[in-house]
Amino acid sequence: MKYIVIIVLIAFGAAPAMTGCKKKKSGVCYCKYLSGDKKEFDLTSLDRSRAEDSCAVLNRNASAFAGDCKLK
């Protein structure tokens, strides 16, 4: 009985760590693809308008692979 309680506590403690998501940073273009791949492109060195333009280009390129990119 003691071991079952320990296993349950470990399972509930490990679940949030495994499913945790990281906070999205401003100025980074996040891309998701149909295959499940995810990529991040750091555009923080660019000003906002250039970062938006660059992410739009990445979005057009990703659409050829059933992907979508968004600038945060």
MOPAC internal coordinates of N, CA, C and O (Angstrom, degrees):
PM7 1SCF
backbone

  N    0.0000 0     0.00 0     0.00 0    0    0    0
  C    1.4495 1     0.00 0     0.00 0    1    0    0
  C    1.5263 1   110.82 1     0.00 0    2    1    0
  O    1.2310 1   121.51 1   140.25 1    3    2    1
  N    1.3182 1   114.71 1   -39.75 1    3    2    1
  C    1.4623 1   120.43 1  -179.11 1    5    3    2
  C    1.5322 1   110.95 1   -62.60 1    6    5    3
  O    1.2310 1   120.59 1   140.21 1    7    6    5
  N    1.3282 1   116.47 1   -39.79 1    7    6    5
  C    1.4491 1   121.00 1  -178.95 1    9    7    6
  C    1.5297 1   112.14 1   -69.31 1   10    9    7
  O    1.2310 1   120.39 1   145.55 1   11   10    9
  N    1.3043 1   116.86 1   -34.45 1   11   10    9
  C    1.4627 1   121.18 1   178.44 1   13   11   10
  C    1.5278 1   109.87 1   -65.42 1   14   13   11
  O    1.2310 1   120.35 1   138.05 1   15   14   13
  N    1.3084 1   116.93 1   -41.95 1   15   14   13
  C    1.4594 1   121.12 1   178.70 1   17   15   14
  C    1.5306 1   109.91 1   -63.65 1   18   17   15
  O    1.2310 1   120.10 1   137.14 1   19   18   17
  N    1.3111 1   117.41 1   -42.86 1   19   18   17
  C    1.4641 1   121.50 1   178.93 1   21   19   18
  C    1.5192 1   110.76 1   -63.54 1   22   21   19
  O    1.2310 1   120.15 1   136.78 1   23   22   21
  N    1.3172 1   117.31 1   -43.22 1   23   22   21
  C    1.4681 1   121.06 1   179.61 1   25   23   22
  C    1.5295 1   110.84 1   -63.75 1   26   25   23
  O    1.2310 1   120.24 1   138.23 1   27   26   25
  N    1.3137 1   117.15 1   -41.77 1   27   26   25
  C    1.4610 1   121.17 1   178.86 1   29   27   26
  C    1.5260 1   110.49 1   -64.31 1   30   29   27
  O    1.2310 1   120.03 1   137.02 1   31   30   29
  N    1.3133 1   117.55 1   -42.98 1   31   30   29
  C    1.4641 1   120.88 1   178.69 1   33   31   30
  C    1.5328 1   111.53 1   -63.47 1   34   33   31
  O    1.2310 1   120.30 1   139.12 1   35   34   33
  N    1.3130 1   117.03 1   -40.88 1   35   34   33
  C    1.4633 1   120.63 1   177.49 1   37   35   34
  C    1.5199 1   110.44 1   -65.11 1   38   37   35
  O    1.2310 1   120.47 1   138.42 1   39   38   37
  N    1.3288 1   116.70 1   -41.58 1   39   38   37
  C    1.4654 1   120.30 1  -179.58 1   41   39   38
  C    1.5246 1   111.08 1   -62.93 1   42   41   39
  O    1.2310 1   120.30 1   135.79 1   43   42   41
  N    1.3256 1   117.03 1   -44.21 1   43   42   41
  C    1.4602 1   119.98 1   179.79 1   45   43   42
  C    1.5235 1   111.67 1   -70.76 1   46   45   43
  O    1.2310 1   119.82 1   150.97 1   47   46   45
  N    1.3067 1   117.94 1   -29.03 1   47   46   45
  C    1.4625 1   121.24 1   177.74 1   49   47   46
  C    1.5155 1   112.39 1   -76.30 1   50   49   47
  O    1.2310 1   120.25 1   146.94 1   51   50   49
  N    1.3291 1   117.12 1   -33.06 1   51   50   49
  C    1.4585 1   121.39 1  -177.73 1   53   51   50
  C    1.5215 1   112.43 1   -82.12 1   54   53   51
  O    1.2310 1   119.99 1   153.54 1   55   54   53
  N    1.3175 1   117.62 1   -26.46 1   55   54   53
  C    1.4617 1   120.50 1  -176.79 1   57   55   54
  C    1.5293 1   112.88 1   -60.08 1   58   57   55
  O    1.2310 1   118.30 1   132.57 1   59   58   57
  N    1.3293 1   120.84 1   -47.43 1   59   58   57
  C    1.4692 1   119.14 1   178.74 1   61   59   58
  C    1.5260 1   112.77 1   -64.62 1   62   61   59
  O    1.2310 1   120.22 1   146.60 1   63   62   61
  N    1.3041 1   117.19 1   -33.40 1   63   62   61
  C    1.4599 1   119.94 1   179.79 1   65   63   62
  C    1.5259 1   111.05 1   -67.79 1   66   65   63
  O    1.2310 1   120.36 1   145.62 1   67   66   65
  N    1.3047 1   116.91 1   -34.38 1   67   66   65
  C    1.4606 1   120.61 1  -178.69 1   69   67   66
  C    1.5221 1   112.16 1   -79.36 1   70   69   67
  O    1.2310 1   119.86 1   150.92 1   71   70   69
  N    1.3087 1   117.88 1   -29.08 1   71   70   69
  C    1.4571 1   120.60 1  -176.71 1   73   71   70
  C    1.5217 1   112.53 1  -102.34 1   74   73   71
  O    1.2310 1   119.99 1  -176.71 1   75   74   73
  N    1.3194 1   117.63 1     3.29 1   75   74   73
  C    1.4606 1   120.93 1  -178.62 1   77   75   74
  C    1.5221 1   110.84 1   -63.64 1   78   77   75
  O    1.2310 1   121.10 1   -34.18 1   79   78   77
  N    1.3093 1   115.50 1   145.82 1   79   78   77
  C    1.4511 1   119.47 1   177.98 1   81   79   78
  C    1.5212 1   108.57 1  -114.71 1   82   81   79
  O    1.2310 1   121.51 1   -29.35 1   83   82   81
  N    1.3044 1   114.72 1   150.65 1   83   82   81
  C    1.4510 1   117.13 1   179.76 1   85   83   82
  C    1.5201 1   110.29 1   -92.53 1   86   85   83
  O    1.2310 1   121.17 1   -28.69 1   87   86   85
  N    1.2880 1   115.36 1   151.31 1   87   86   85
  C    1.4547 1   121.51 1  -177.43 1   89   87   86
  C    1.5236 1   109.17 1   -72.07 1   90   89   87
  O    1.2310 1   120.81 1   -44.10 1   91   90   89
  N    1.3170 1   116.06 1   135.90 1   91   90   89
  C    1.4484 1   120.62 1  -179.48 1   93   91   90
  C    1.5181 1   110.12 1   -81.01 1   94   93   91
  O    1.2310 1   121.14 1   -44.94 1   95   94   93
  N    1.3376 1   115.43 1   135.06 1   95   94   93
  C    1.4496 1   120.66 1  -176.56 1   97   95   94
  C    1.5288 1   110.66 1   -93.16 1   98   97   95
  O    1.2310 1   121.08 1   -31.86 1   99   98   97
  N    1.3016 1   115.53 1   148.14 1   99   98   97
  C    1.4609 1   121.93 1   177.31 1  101   99   98
  C    1.5244 1   109.62 1   -69.87 1  102  101   99
  O    1.2310 1   120.79 1   -42.39 1  103  102  101
  N    1.3293 1   116.10 1   137.61 1  103  102  101
  C    1.4608 1   120.98 1   179.04 1  105  103  102
  C    1.5126 1   114.00 1    89.71 1  106  105  103
  O    1.2310 1   120.23 1  -172.13 1  107  106  105
  N    1.3195 1   117.16 1     7.87 1  107  106  105
  C    1.4611 1   121.28 1   178.86 1  109  107  106
  C    1.5211 1   107.93 1  -112.43 1  110  109  107
  O    1.2310 1   120.76 1   -46.58 1  111  110  109
  N    1.3385 1   116.15 1   133.42 1  111  110  109
  C    1.4574 1   122.27 1   178.89 1  113  111  110
  C    1.5357 1   107.48 1   -93.72 1  114  113  111
  O    1.2310 1   120.65 1   -63.87 1  115  114  113
  N    1.3199 1   116.36 1   116.13 1  115  114  113
  C    1.4651 1   122.71 1  -178.44 1  117  115  114
  C    1.5219 1   109.11 1  -100.48 1  118  117  115
  O    1.2310 1   120.69 1   -52.75 1  119  118  117
  N    1.3333 1   116.28 1   127.25 1  119  118  117
  C    1.4659 1   121.68 1  -179.08 1  121  119  118
  C    1.5250 1   109.83 1  -119.12 1  122  121  119
  O    1.2310 1   121.16 1   -42.57 1  123  122  121
  N    1.3327 1   115.38 1   137.43 1  123  122  121
  C    1.4640 1   122.67 1   175.13 1  125  123  122
  C    1.5272 1   107.35 1  -123.75 1  126  125  123
  O    1.2310 1   120.82 1   -37.55 1  127  126  125
  N    1.3187 1   116.03 1   142.45 1  127  126  125
  C    1.4567 1   121.91 1  -178.95 1  129  127  126
  C    1.5274 1   110.12 1  -121.01 1  130  129  127
  O    1.2310 1   121.14 1   -21.06 1  131  130  129
  N    1.3173 1   115.42 1   158.94 1  131  130  129
  C    1.4579 1   121.54 1  -179.39 1  133  131  130
  C    1.5242 1   111.56 1   -58.51 1  134  133  131
  O    1.2310 1   120.19 1   146.80 1  135  134  133
  N    1.3197 1   117.25 1   -33.20 1  135  134  133
  C    1.4606 1   121.14 1  -179.42 1  137  135  134
  C    1.5271 1   112.64 1   -69.21 1  138  137  135
  O    1.2310 1   120.49 1   168.70 1  139  138  137
  N    1.3378 1   116.67 1   -11.30 1  139  138  137
  C    1.4529 1   120.43 1  -178.91 1  141  139  138
  C    1.5139 1   113.22 1   102.15 1  142  141  139
  O    1.2310 1   120.56 1   172.02 1  143  142  141
  N    1.3307 1   116.54 1    -7.98 1  143  142  141
  C    1.4640 1   120.19 1   178.23 1  145  143  142
  C    1.5173 1   110.08 1   -67.73 1  146  145  143
  O    1.2310 1   121.12 1   -31.70 1  147  146  145
  N    1.3208 1   115.46 1   148.30 1  147  146  145
  C    1.4564 1   122.14 1   175.76 1  149  147  146
  C    1.5221 1   108.08 1  -132.30 1  150  149  147
  O    1.2310 1   121.08 1   -42.15 1  151  150  149
  N    1.3211 1   115.54 1   137.85 1  151  150  149
  C    1.4618 1   120.52 1   178.72 1  153  151  150
  C    1.5144 1   109.05 1  -134.08 1  154  153  151
  O    1.2310 1   121.55 1   -29.06 1  155  154  153
  N    1.3295 1   114.64 1   150.94 1  155  154  153
  C    1.4544 1   121.57 1   177.34 1  157  155  154
  C    1.5208 1   108.33 1  -123.92 1  158  157  155
  O    1.2310 1   120.54 1   -45.46 1  159  158  157
  N    1.3198 1   116.57 1   134.54 1  159  158  157
  C    1.4504 1   122.29 1   177.13 1  161  159  158
  C    1.5207 1   108.24 1  -119.43 1  162  161  159
  O    1.2310 1   120.93 1   -62.55 1  163  162  161
  N    1.3277 1   115.83 1   117.45 1  163  162  161
  C    1.4601 1   121.64 1  -176.72 1  165  163  162
  C    1.5263 1   109.32 1   -79.91 1  166  165  163
  O    1.2310 1   120.64 1   -70.03 1  167  166  165
  N    1.3206 1   116.38 1   109.97 1  167  166  165
  C    1.4643 1   122.28 1   179.61 1  169  167  166
  C    1.5280 1   110.45 1  -114.20 1  170  169  167
  O    1.2310 1   120.42 1  -157.66 1  171  170  169
  N    1.3211 1   116.81 1    22.34 1  171  170  169
  C    1.4564 1   120.78 1  -176.68 1  173  171  170
  C    1.5167 1   112.92 1   -67.90 1  174  173  171
  O    1.2310 1   119.75 1   159.50 1  175  174  173
  N    1.3248 1   118.08 1   -20.50 1  175  174  173
  C    1.4607 1   120.46 1  -179.87 1  177  175  174
  C    1.5317 1   111.54 1   -77.68 1  178  177  175
  O    1.2310 1   120.17 1   167.69 1  179  178  177
  N    1.3352 1   117.28 1   -12.31 1  179  178  177
  C    1.4642 1   121.75 1  -179.97 1  181  179  178
  C    1.5162 1   110.14 1   -95.92 1  182  181  179
  O    1.2310 1   120.66 1   -24.33 1  183  182  181
  N    1.3381 1   116.34 1   155.67 1  183  182  181
  C    1.4609 1   118.04 1   173.06 1  185  183  182
  C    1.5314 1   108.43 1   -71.60 1  186  185  183
  O    1.2310 1   120.34 1   -12.21 1  187  186  185
  N    1.3175 1   116.96 1   167.79 1  187  186  185
  C    1.4676 1   121.55 1  -170.79 1  189  187  186
  C    1.5319 1   112.90 1   -59.24 1  190  189  187
  O    1.2310 1   119.92 1   136.63 1  191  190  189
  N    1.3420 1   117.75 1   -43.37 1  191  190  189
  C    1.4706 1   119.77 1  -176.88 1  193  191  190
  C    1.5262 1   111.06 1   -67.50 1  194  193  191
  O    1.2310 1   120.14 1   141.58 1  195  194  193
  N    1.3233 1   117.34 1   -38.42 1  195  194  193
  C    1.4728 1   119.35 1   177.77 1  197  195  194
  C    1.5168 1   111.06 1   -70.65 1  198  197  195
  O    1.2310 1   120.56 1   143.95 1  199  198  197
  N    1.3183 1   116.54 1   -36.05 1  199  198  197
  C    1.4675 1   119.87 1   177.46 1  201  199  198
  C    1.5233 1   110.21 1   -64.28 1  202  201  199
  O    1.2310 1   120.30 1   139.55 1  203  202  201
  N    1.3484 1   117.04 1   -40.45 1  203  202  201
  C    1.4653 1   120.40 1   177.63 1  205  203  202
  C    1.5249 1   111.05 1   -63.68 1  206  205  203
  O    1.2310 1   120.51 1   137.64 1  207  206  205
  N    1.3348 1   116.63 1   -42.36 1  207  206  205
  C    1.4694 1   120.43 1   178.28 1  209  207  206
  C    1.5234 1   111.14 1   -63.89 1  210  209  207
  O    1.2310 1   120.28 1   136.74 1  211  210  209
  N    1.3241 1   117.08 1   -43.26 1  211  210  209
  C    1.4607 1   120.67 1  -179.39 1  213  211  210
  C    1.5242 1   111.27 1   -65.88 1  214  213  211
  O    1.2310 1   120.37 1   140.21 1  215  214  213
  N    1.3181 1   116.90 1   -39.79 1  215  214  213
  C    1.4559 1   119.86 1   178.62 1  217  215  214
  C    1.5321 1   110.66 1   -68.32 1  218  217  215
  O    1.2310 1   120.32 1   147.08 1  219  218  217
  N    1.3345 1   116.99 1   -32.92 1  219  218  217
  C    1.4708 1   120.27 1   176.48 1  221  219  218
  C    1.5275 1   110.34 1   -64.77 1  222  221  219
  O    1.2310 1   120.33 1   141.29 1  223  222  221
  N    1.3286 1   116.98 1   -38.71 1  223  222  221
  C    1.4738 1   120.60 1   176.86 1  225  223  222
  C    1.5275 1   109.53 1   -65.43 1  226  225  223
  O    1.2310 1   120.45 1   136.08 1  227  226  225
  N    1.3335 1   116.75 1   -43.92 1  227  226  225
  C    1.4633 1   120.02 1   177.96 1  229  227  226
  C    1.5259 1   110.83 1   -62.13 1  230  229  227
  O    1.2310 1   120.57 1   143.17 1  231  230  229
  N    1.3241 1   116.52 1   -36.83 1  231  230  229
  C    1.4626 1   120.92 1   178.55 1  233  231  230
  C    1.5263 1   110.92 1   -64.63 1  234  233  231
  O    1.2310 1   120.29 1   137.73 1  235  234  233
  N    1.3336 1   117.04 1   -42.27 1  235  234  233
  C    1.4784 1   119.75 1   177.47 1  237  235  234
  C    1.5200 1   110.57 1   -64.00 1  238  237  235
  O    1.2310 1   120.27 1   139.30 1  239  238  237
  N    1.3300 1   117.10 1   -40.70 1  239  238  237
  C    1.4662 1   120.08 1   178.78 1  241  239  238
  C    1.5377 1   110.84 1   -66.62 1  242  241  239
  O    1.2310 1   120.44 1   140.61 1  243  242  241
  N    1.3289 1   116.77 1   -39.39 1  243  242  241
  C    1.4640 1   120.68 1  -178.82 1  245  243  242
  C    1.5273 1   111.56 1   -69.48 1  246  245  243
  O    1.2310 1   120.44 1   151.08 1  247  246  245
  N    1.3258 1   116.77 1   -28.92 1  247  246  245
  C    1.4652 1   119.21 1  -178.70 1  249  247  246
  C    1.5285 1   111.70 1   -63.72 1  250  249  247
  O    1.2310 1   120.12 1   155.56 1  251  250  249
  N    1.3196 1   117.37 1   -24.44 1  251  250  249
  C    1.4677 1   120.71 1   176.20 1  253  251  250
  C    1.5327 1   111.07 1   -66.94 1  254  253  251
  O    1.2310 1   120.72 1   158.16 1  255  254  253
  N    1.3359 1   116.22 1   -21.84 1  255  254  253
  C    1.4595 1   121.57 1   179.64 1  257  255  254
  C    1.5211 1   110.54 1  -112.91 1  258  257  255
  O    1.2310 1   120.27 1  -151.65 1  259  258  257
  N    1.3193 1   117.10 1    28.35 1  259  258  257
  C    1.4693 1   123.75 1  -179.63 1  261  259  258
  C    1.5284 1   110.09 1    55.99 1  262  261  259
  O    1.2310 1   121.13 1  -132.69 1  263  262  261
  N    1.3324 1   115.45 1    47.31 1  263  262  261
  C    1.4487 1   120.87 1  -179.52 1  265  263  262
  C    1.5044 1   112.18 1  -119.46 1  266  265  263
  O    1.2310 1   121.63 1    -7.33 1  267  266  265
  N    1.3163 1   114.49 1   172.67 1  267  266  265
  C    1.4554 1   121.59 1  -178.27 1  269  267  266
  C    1.5264 1   107.76 1  -147.10 1  270  269  267
  O    1.2310 1   120.55 1   -46.55 1  271  270  269
  N    1.3286 1   116.56 1   133.45 1  271  270  269
  C    1.4703 1   121.14 1   179.35 1  273  271  270
  C    1.5234 1   109.25 1  -122.32 1  274  273  271
  O    1.2310 1   121.34 1   -38.02 1  275  274  273
  N    1.3373 1   115.04 1   141.98 1  275  274  273
  C    1.4592 1   121.09 1   178.50 1  277  275  274
  C    1.5109 1   109.51 1  -138.07 1  278  277  275
  O    1.2310 1   120.93 1   -40.10 1  279  278  277
  N    1.3124 1   115.83 1   139.90 1  279  278  277
  C    1.4517 1   122.47 1   177.70 1  281  279  278
  C    1.5208 1   108.99 1   -92.69 1  282  281  279
  O    1.2310 1   120.49 1   -49.95 1  283  282  281
  N    1.2856 1   116.67 1   130.05 1  283  282  281
  C    1.4727 1   121.14 1   176.96 1  285  283  282
  C    1.5015 1   109.47 1  -102.40 1  286  285  283
  O    1.2310 1   120.10 1   180.00 1  287  286  285

